[in-house]
Amino acid sequence: MHVGHYLYKLGKSTKKAMITIVGAGPAGSYLAYLLAKQGKKATVLEEHNRIGSPVQCTGIVTHSIENFFKLKNEVIAKKLDKVIVVSKNSRIEVNVDEIVMWRDKFDRFVGDMAQNEGVNILLNHKFIGLDGKNTVIAKDKKDNKIKKIKTDVIVGADGPYSAVAKAAGLNSYSINYVGMQAKARLAMDTTAFETYFGSDFPDFFGWCVPESDNIARIGIGCFENAQEHFYRFLKDRTGKKDVLCWESGLIPLYNPKKTIQKGNVYLIGDAAAQVKATTGGGIIPSLKAAQTLCDCIINNKDYNREFKRQSGKELLLHLRIRNLLNKFSDRDYDKLLGLMSKEKVRRILKKYDRDTPIPLVANLLLKEPRFLLFSRMLFA
């Protein structure tokens, strides 16, 4: 692949507009796919020589992903029907319906969708900066050359370290968890994943997710002292089993004040902190954001306003729940698990997944009003 200098006459028509997307993760590739289906010319710049590398995600999603596309079997590592929730002194099992993906294969799956629609994905191309409003500066790492790409729209889909956000002055209001994960040899129930809460997992939680019959993905997220908490959890859960690989990265915390559009520059996915604060999951929110942004680019709508209208309430609810959970003591978590063990609550948790938080919370409060007892902490 190569890149030339794209020169366009700028006018009222958007048919000839060149759209440059930085980052070939799911957010960037899916946005490019949607734009191409609308007849737009999109180019994606990917810094690495292979889409999906390096892996920095557990890759567990709800079946809400099927609202966007049907996954190929080779993308799916496991299907899980239970979650084991663990607090300091309690442990419960709840029926769910989850998918564990091979994250690198999933990224390439979405990238292939984009390319099949005519999107030009340029591997080994690192975003360097902006030269005015309509020129992207990129470095072709293969031949070590600097190239300038004329463009009308620039999208930063380049993660929590977003160079596009920095270049456009959009990197304020950014708070991130440090996520640490390892793959280790571990025999566990391969139909269930585990989540851990309490004082050993401050401000977030720990997880243990089966990848295969004898390999699990074990991780934790923290604001501070992530290594200390992670290594202790890894030792406690695995008993010093063989670690096959180490993975780490930042998990953005959603901030409703964050500006995600400035002129012709837009942010999406982790670059826009479009992440569920309760779980750190960003795949489903970013796919939904891609639909919103595609509509905004095509129809010249205000993306800051449209994203808040379509997704803001859900992500704000996740944030408020996270702020509430951060005030929990070990005893509070034990009480919460006691309520979750009730059959009427189990049925709701099975029916509504975490990607539909508004009906989930509404039904939980309706069926089990004792959840309201925890709301006092929001104002403590």
Secondary structure, DSSP 4 states (H G I P E B T S, - for coil): ----------SS--TT-EEEEE--SHHHHHHHHHHHHTT-EEEEE-SSSSTT-S--S--EEEGGGGGT-PPPGGGEEEEEEEEEEE-SS-EEEEEEEEEEE-HHHHHHHHHHHHHHTT-EEETTEEEEEESSSSEEEEEETTTTEEEEEE-SEEEE-S-TT-HHHHHTT---S--EEEEEEEEEE----TTEEEEE-STTSTTS-EEEEESSSSEEEEEEEESS-HHHHHHHHHHHHHSSPPEEEEEEEEEEPP-TT---EETTEEE-GGGGT---TTT---HHHHHHHHHHHHHHHHHT--HHHHHIIIIIHHHHHHHHHHHHHTT--HHHHHHHHHHHTSHHHHHHHHHS-TTSHHHHHHHHHHH-GGGGGGGGGGG-
